[in-house]
């Protein structure tokens, strides 16, 4: 009978650990979902910001507009050619330089 009591106690501890683990897992999954949603929003804001300053031709780093194009690529997006500055004509946009990165659907 002592053995049964010992095993019952042990099973009770394991059940408590299991419930605690499930609660922690649920909480971590909720936190992960929230962080993913925040990252999606941040990436959208970055995309919009970079395309806005590209369209305006704003060189905030004083190194030319190429850094903006690279920044768009680095967040995993394609450059929308409709957002190139108005003062650049099609000849100035070197399609041979960036063919894999430009969003040609928006040309």
C-alpha positions as CSV (number, residue, x, y, z in Angstrom):
1,X,0.0,0.0,0.0
2,X,2.9,2.4,0.6
3,X,4.0,1.7,-3.0
4,X,0.5,2.7,-4.3
5,X,0.6,5.9,-2.2
6,X,4.1,6.7,-3.4
7,X,3.1,6.2,-7.0
8,X,-0.1,8.2,-6.6
9,X,1.9,11.1,-5.2
10,X,4.4,10.9,-8.1
11,X,1.5,10.8,-10.6
12,X,0.0,13.9,-8.9
13,X,3.3,15.8,-9.3
14,X,3.6,14.8,-12.9
15,X,0.0,16.0,-13.6
16,X,0.8,19.3,-11.9
17,X,4.0,19.6,-14.0
18,X,2.1,18.8,-17.2
19,X,-0.6,21.4,-16.5
20,X,2.0,24.0,-15.7
21,X,3.9,23.1,-18.9
22,X,0.7,23.4,-21.0
23,X,-0.1,26.8,-19.5
24,X,3.5,28.0,-20.1
25,X,3.3,26.7,-23.7
26,X,0.0,28.4,-24.3
27,X,1.4,31.7,-23.0
28,X,4.6,31.4,-25.1
29,X,2.5,30.6,-28.2
30,X,0.4,33.7,-27.5
31,X,3.5,35.9,-27.1
32,X,5.0,34.5,-30.3
33,X,1.8,35.2,-32.2
34,X,1.9,38.8,-30.9
35,X,5.5,39.3,-31.8
36,X,4.9,37.9,-35.4
37,X,2.1,40.4,-35.8
38,X,4.3,43.2,-34.6
39,X,7.1,42.2,-37.0
40,X,4.6,42.1,-39.9
41,X,3.5,45.6,-39.0
42,X,7.0,46.9,-38.6
43,X,8.0,45.4,-42.0
44,X,5.0,47.1,-43.6
45,X,5.9,50.4,-42.0
46,X,9.5,50.0,-43.2
47,X,8.3,49.2,-46.7
48,X,6.0,52.2,-46.8
49,X,8.7,54.5,-45.4
50,X,11.4,53.4,-47.8
51,X,9.1,53.7,-50.8
52,X,8.0,57.2,-49.7
53,X,11.5,58.5,-49.4
54,X,12.4,56.8,-52.6
55,X,9.5,58.5,-54.4
56,X,10.5,61.8,-53.0
57,X,14.1,61.2,-53.9
58,X,15.2,61.9,-50.3
59,X,18.8,60.9,-49.8
60,X,18.8,61.0,-46.0
61,X,22.3,59.4,-45.8
62,X,23.9,61.5,-48.4
63,X,25.1,58.4,-50.4
64,X,22.6,58.3,-53.2
65,X,19.3,56.5,-53.5
66,X,20.8,53.1,-53.8
67,X,20.8,52.6,-50.1
68,X,17.0,52.8,-50.1
69,X,16.8,50.2,-52.7
70,X,19.1,47.9,-50.8
71,X,17.1,48.5,-47.6
72,X,13.9,47.4,-49.4
73,X,15.7,44.3,-50.6
74,X,17.0,43.6,-47.1
75,X,13.5,43.4,-45.6
76,X,12.7,40.8,-48.3
77,X,10.6,43.0,-50.5
78,X,10.9,44.1,-54.2
79,X,11.2,47.6,-55.3
80,X,8.1,49.0,-56.9
81,X,9.2,51.1,-59.9
82,X,6.2,53.3,-59.5
83,X,7.9,54.7,-56.5
84,X,11.1,55.8,-58.3
85,X,11.6,59.6,-58.2
86,X,9.8,61.5,-60.9
87,X,13.0,63.1,-62.0
88,X,14.4,59.7,-63.1
89,X,13.3,58.5,-66.5
90,X,13.3,54.9,-67.5
91,X,16.8,55.1,-68.9
92,X,18.1,56.2,-65.6
93,X,16.6,53.2,-63.8
94,X,19.0,50.5,-64.8
95,X,16.9,47.4,-65.2
96,X,19.9,45.3,-66.0
97,X,21.4,46.2,-62.6
98,X,18.5,45.1,-60.5
99,X,16.3,42.6,-62.6
100,X,15.9,40.1,-59.8
101,X,14.8,42.6,-57.2
102,X,12.4,44.9,-59.0
103,X,8.7,44.3,-58.9
104,X,8.1,44.3,-62.7
105,X,4.3,43.9,-62.2
106,X,4.3,47.5,-61.2
107,X,6.5,48.9,-64.0
